[in-house]
């Protein structure tokens, strides 16, 4: 998997900004990437603090760009751009204060084209990584929400699972008059299509199962209706995508069960991309695969943003930072 992503980066040189430059895990990854030469790190933080932390850890970051928000020469331009992006929601003083923080400053480097991708969250919360991205980079044209997926790898086997980290559940979105402007099913369908797109980046041929406690009408209830309607909406969004539902997990992965419960389906029994109806089942599901199934889990990989921005676990190690750096930049 990583060999393919590295080849993408070698063919398209890219810069990735780290919002937490002095962190030892970030520095170890940055030094490794410098040595490898296929991806250029940018470190955000006080220059002397970053260099001291690197020296303490024995990490060679000589020649890498370190940018301190406190002394950044382009700050006035950055503040002006951010004020325009926030459209009256933040004053120039508010923006200048926010840009002293690595998460906002790094996001603006991406927005202004100084970097191609961003990786944060070694010390920031997920919300503190995602919020600036939503406010400044914003969603892709046509995207109505940000979602996430995990790529799970075991030997030669690769799976995609979404959304396991961002959207707690799916509710109809209403305008001020109370009219439905985006249904819950349309949102879940968008997650499915986005997750299939991420799977393709990793070289997968996605076969998407819309998961439920029901298979093809065997169960009833609002949750089943949501998944069934989302399946129809996803098929309309991406007619060429192999997607089916609603189906139970055993029908999704076992050819015998799948074809018994869902005869004729091209997905049932052969799925490799799994869409959960809400975050609780998604988070539980990928962690069962990781802990009991022996899969390595990579993510969460954020989907729907205008630029690749990803969130680290605060419990990550340097190897995870390195891997997520490659994944994030390859999405650019």
C-alpha positions in Angstrom: 0.0 0.0 0.0 2.7 2.5 1.0 4.8 1.7 -2.0 2.0 2.8 -4.3 1.5 6.0 -2.3 5.2 6.8 -2.3 5.3 6.5 -6.1 2.4 9.0 -6.2 4.5 11.4 -4.1 7.6 10.9 -6.1 5.8 11.8 -9.3 4.1 14.9 -7.7 6.4 16.7 -5.1 4.3 18.0 -2.3 4.7 19.9 1.0 3.0 18.9 4.2 2.7 21.2 7.2 2.8 19.9 10.8 0.9 22.1 13.3 2.9 20.9 16.3 6.5 21.4 15.2 8.3 20.9 18.6 6.6 17.5 19.3 9.2 14.7 19.3 7.0 12.4 17.3 6.5 15.0 14.6 10.2 15.7 14.5 11.1 12.1 14.1 8.7 11.7 11.2 10.0 15.0 9.6 13.6 13.8 9.9 12.7 10.5 8.3 10.8 12.2 5.4 13.8 14.6 4.9 16.1 11.6 4.5 13.6 9.8 2.2 13.2 12.8 0.0 9.8 12.2 -1.5 7.8 14.6 0.7 8.8 18.0 2.1 7.8 18.8 5.7 7.1 22.3 7.1 7.2 22.7 10.9 5.1 25.3 12.7 6.6 26.6 16.0 9.2 28.7 17.6 12.4 28.2 15.6 14.7 27.8 18.6 12.2 25.6 20.5 11.8 23.3 17.5 15.6 23.1 16.9 16.2 22.4 20.6 13.7 19.6 20.6 15.2 18.1 17.5 18.7 18.2 19.0 17.5 16.6 22.2 15.9 13.8 20.2 18.8 13.4 17.8 16.6 14.2 14.8 18.2 15.8 11.7 15.9 18.5 10.5 18.7 20.8 9.0 17.3 22.5 6.0 13.7 22.0 6.8 11.4 25.1 6.8 10.3 26.1 10.3 7.8 28.9 10.5 7.0 30.8 13.7 3.6 32.5 13.6 4.9 35.2 16.0 7.5 36.3 13.4 5.9 35.4 10.1 6.5 38.1 7.6 3.3 37.4 5.7 1.0 37.7 8.8 -0.7 40.9 7.7 -1.7 39.3 4.4 -2.8 36.1 6.2 -5.0 38.1 8.6 -6.6 40.0 5.7 -7.3 36.7 3.9 -8.7 35.1 7.0 -11.0 38.0 7.8 -12.4 37.7 4.3 -12.9 34.0 4.7 -14.8 34.4 8.0 -17.1 37.0 6.4 -17.7 39.2 9.5 -17.7 36.3 12.0 -14.2 37.3 13.2 -12.5 40.7 13.5 -8.9 41.3 12.3 -7.9 41.1 16.0 -9.7 37.8 16.5 -8.0 36.4 13.4 -4.5 37.6 14.4 -5.0 36.0 17.8 -6.2 32.7 16.3 -3.3 32.6 13.8 -0.8 32.6 16.7 -2.0 29.0 17.2 -0.5 26.3 15.1 -3.8 24.7 14.0 -5.1 27.9 12.5 -1.8 29.1 11.1 -1.1 25.7 9.5 -4.5 25.6 8.0 -4.0 29.1 6.4 -0.7 28.0 5.0 -2.7 25.3 3.1 -5.4 27.7 2.1 -2.9 30.2 0.7 -1.0 27.6 -1.2 2.1 27.5 0.9 1.6 23.9 1.7 -0.4 21.1 -0.1 -1.6 19.2 3.0 -1.8 19.4 6.8 -1.4 16.9 9.6 -2.3 17.8 13.2 -3.7 16.3 16.4 -0.6 15.1 18.2 -1.5 17.5 20.9 -4.7 19.2 19.5 -8.1 17.6 19.8 -9.9 16.3 16.7 -12.3 19.3 17.0 -9.3 21.7 17.1 -8.0 20.2 13.9 -11.3 20.0 12.0 -12.8 23.3 13.1 -10.1 25.5 11.3 -10.4 23.3 8.2 -14.2 23.8 8.0 -13.9 27.5 8.6 -11.0 28.2 6.2 -10.4 25.4 3.7 -14.1 24.5 3.7 -15.7 21.6 1.8 -15.3 20.7 -1.8 -17.8 21.9 -4.3 -20.8 19.7 -4.1 -19.9 18.3 -0.7 -22.4 18.9 2.1 -20.4 17.4 5.0 -17.0 16.2 6.1 -16.7 12.5 6.9 -14.0 10.0 7.6 -12.9 6.5 6.8 -10.3 4.1 8.1 -8.2 1.9 5.8 -7.6 -1.5 7.4 -4.8 -3.8 6.2 -4.0 -7.4 7.0 -1.4 -8.9 4.7 -2.6 -8.4 1.1 -6.2 -7.8 2.3 -7.4 -4.2 2.4 -10.8 -2.8 3.6 -12.3 0.6 4.0 -14.8 1.6 6.7 -16.7 4.9 7.1 -17.7 7.0 8.9 -16.1 5.9 12.2 -14.9 9.2 13.6 -16.8 12.4 12.6 -20.5 12.2 12.1 -22.3 11.0 15.2 -25.5 10.3 13.4 -27.6 11.5 10.4 -30.5 13.8 10.8 -32.5 15.8 8.2 -31.1 19.3 7.8 -33.7 22.1 7.8 -33.7 25.7 6.7 -35.0 28.5 8.8 -38.5 27.9 7.7 -38.3 24.2 8.7 -38.0 22.8 5.2 -35.8 19.8 4.6 -32.8 20.9 2.5 -30.7 17.8 3.0 -32.1 14.4 4.1 -30.3 12.1 6.5 -30.2 9.5 3.7 -28.5 11.9 1.3 -25.8 12.6 3.9 -25.1 8.9 4.5 -25.1 8.4 0.7 -22.4 11.1 0.4 -20.3 9.4 3.0 -20.6 6.1 1.0 -19.5 7.7 -2.2 -16.6 9.6 -0.5 -15.4 6.5 1.2 -15.4 4.6 -2.1 -13.4 7.4 -3.6 -10.8 7.2 -0.8 -10.6 3.4 -1.3 -9.7 4.0 -4.9 -6.8 6.2 -3.9 -5.4 3.2 -2.1 -5.7 1.0 -5.2 -8.9 -0.7 -4.1 -11.8 -1.6 -6.4 -14.5 -0.7 -3.9 -17.5 -2.9 -3.4 -19.7 -1.0 -1.0 -22.0 -2.6 1.6 -24.5 -0.3 3.3 -24.6 -2.0 6.7 -27.7 -2.5 8.9 -29.3 -5.1 11.2 -31.5 -6.0 8.2 -30.8 -7.6 4.9 -33.1 -6.6 2.0 -36.1 -6.0 4.1 -35.6 -8.7 6.8 -35.9 -6.1 9.5 -38.1 -3.1 10.0 -37.6 0.3 11.5 -36.4 3.9 11.0 -32.8 2.8 11.0 -33.4 0.3 8.3 -35.3 2.9 6.2 -32.3 5.3 6.5 -29.9 2.8 5.1 -32.2 1.6 2.4 -32.9 5.2 1.3 -29.2 6.1 1.5 -28.4 3.1 -0.8 -30.8 4.4 -3.4 -29.4 7.9 -3.1 -25.8 6.7 -3.4 -26.6 4.7 -6.5 -28.1 7.9 -8.0 -24.9 9.9 -7.0 -22.5 7.3 -8.4 -24.3 5.0 -10.9 -21.1 3.1 -11.9 -20.2 2.3 -8.2 -20.7 -1.3 -7.0 -22.9 -0.6 -4.0 -25.8 -2.5 -2.4 -27.9 -2.5 0.8 -29.3 -2.6 3.2 -27.4 -5.7 4.5 -26.1 -7.3 7.6 -22.3 -7.8 8.0 -22.4 -11.5 7.5 -24.3 -11.0 4.2 -21.7 -8.4 3.2 -18.6 -10.7 3.7 -19.8 -14.3 3.3 -20.5 -15.4 -0.3 -22.8 -18.2 0.9 -24.8 -16.0 3.3 -24.7 -13.0 1.0 -26.2 -14.8 -2.0 -28.7 -16.6 0.2 -30.0 -13.4 1.8 -29.4 -11.1 -1.1 -29.4 -13.2 -4.3 -28.1 -11.6 -7.4 -26.2 -8.8 -5.6 -22.7 -8.1 -7.0 -21.7 -6.8 -3.5 -23.2 -9.2 -1.0 -20.5 -11.7 0.0 -17.7 -9.7 -1.7 -17.8 -6.3 0.0 -14.5 -4.6 0.9 -15.9 -1.1 1.7 -18.3 -0.9 4.7 -20.6 2.0 5.5 -22.0 2.2 9.0 -25.3 3.9 9.8 -23.9 6.0 12.7 -20.6 6.6 14.5 -21.2 4.2 17.4 -21.4 1.1 15.3 -18.6 2.3 13.0 -16.2 3.0 15.8 -16.9 -0.3 17.4 -16.7 -2.1 14.1 -13.3 -0.9 13.0 -11.8 -1.5 16.5 -13.1 -5.1 16.5 -11.4 -5.6 13.2 -8.2 -4.0 14.5 -8.0 -5.7 17.9 -9.5 -9.2 17.2 -9.1 -9.4 13.4 -5.4 -8.4 13.4 -5.9 -5.6 10.9 -3.7 -2.5 11.0 -5.9 0.6 11.0 -4.9 3.8 9.2 -7.0 6.9 9.9 -9.2 8.7 10.4 -8.8 10.0 6.9 -11.0 13.1 6.5 -13.2 13.3 3.4 -15.0 16.2 1.7 -12.5 19.0 2.5 -11.0 21.2 -0.3 -7.5 20.1 0.7 -6.0 17.0 2.5 -6.1 17.7 6.2 -5.9 14.8 8.7 -6.1 14.3 12.4 -3.7 12.2 14.5 -4.6 10.4 17.7 -3.0 12.1 20.7 -1.7 8.7 21.6 0.1 8.2 18.3 3.7 7.3 17.9 6.3 8.5 15.3 5.6 5.6 13.0 1.9 6.5 12.8 2.8 10.1 12.1 5.1 9.0 9.3 2.4 6.8 7.8 -0.3 9.3 8.1 2.0 11.9 6.5 2.3 9.8 3.4 -1.4 9.0 3.3 -2.4 12.7 3.7 0.0 14.0 1.1 -1.0 11.4 -1.4 -4.5 12.6 -1.3 -3.5 16.1 -2.5 
